[in-house]
Every structure is written in C-alpha cells, then in structure tokens.
Amino acid sequence: MRNVSLARRRTLRSLQTALGLKTKTILLKYIKEGAVRRHSSALKPYMKDDNMKRRVEFCLSMLEESSIPHDPMFKSMYNIVHIDEK
C-alpha cells in the first residue's frame, strides 16, 4: 500500500483499484481489524469550532420552547423545505 501514490489512495475505491482488488470489502476488513487506519486529508478538514457551534445553535432553535423543561420536542417542520444546490 505504501508503494501506491497518494493521488491513487485518496478514497477506498481508488485504493481498491490501485491494489487490483475485486471489492473494497477487504479494505474495510483491514480497517476494522486495525491493520489499516483512516486518515483525514488536509483538503477535506474536519468541521471547525465555529461551524459546530452554528450547527448546535440551529438544532436548539428547532426545539419547541414550551416543551424544553419537561419533555423536549422538535418543532413540526411540515412547512419547511430544504433545497440543495446540486
């Protein structure tokens, strides 16, 4: 695996192809056993603290205020539509 260039092992699918494996199940087995470990790329960093804070604030804003002290419930979202750019 070390002989495979970084460009060809960015994803499990590309690593599978570079190693000539039929399925990526073998790679997943190695990850589960601890023989291979996952690594986060610098091009795809984890969420930053500010983004995590905004996400938690959004989730808290979706709680019904009257239900918070006893039995927290989310607002009904029947009149909300989320649109993805894709």
C-alpha positions, -999 to 999 in steps of 0.1 A, spaced: 0 0 0 29 24 7 41 20 -29 8 34 -42 10 72 -48 -11 95 -26 -32 106 -56 -43 69 -61 -52 62 -24 -73 92 -15 -105 71 -14 -111 34 -6 -125 29 -42 -93 44 -58 -71 24 -34 -90 -8 -43 -84 -2 -80 -47 6 -75 -42 -26 -55 -61 -46 -80 -88 -59 -55 -122 -70 -68 -141 -54 -39 -134 -29 -12 -147 -52 15 -112 -65 20 -100 -29 28 -129 -24 52 -120 -56 70 -84 -44 74 -97 -11 88 -119 -29 113 -90 -52 124 -67 -22 128 -42 -32 102 -50 -1 82 -61 32 97 -81 60 82 -66 94 77 -82 128 72 -69 147 43 -58 184 46 -80 191 16 -111 179 35 -106 191 71 -130 183 99 -156 209 109 -142 240 126 -154 250 160 -175 279 146 -193 256 122 -200 231 150 -214 259 172 -237 272 145 -250 236 139 -258 232 176 -275 266 177 -296 256 147 -306 224 163 -315 241 196 -336 267 177 -357 238 163 -369 228 198 -404 238 209 -399 264 237 -429 252 257 -416 216 259 -380 223 270 -382 220 308 -400 186 309 -400 167 276 -381 185 248 -397 180 214 -387 194 179 -409 218 160 -430 202 133 -413 210 100 -442 204 77 -440 239 62 -402 240 57 -383 229 26 -346 225 24 -331 230 -11 -297 216 -21 -277 234 -48 -270 201 -65 
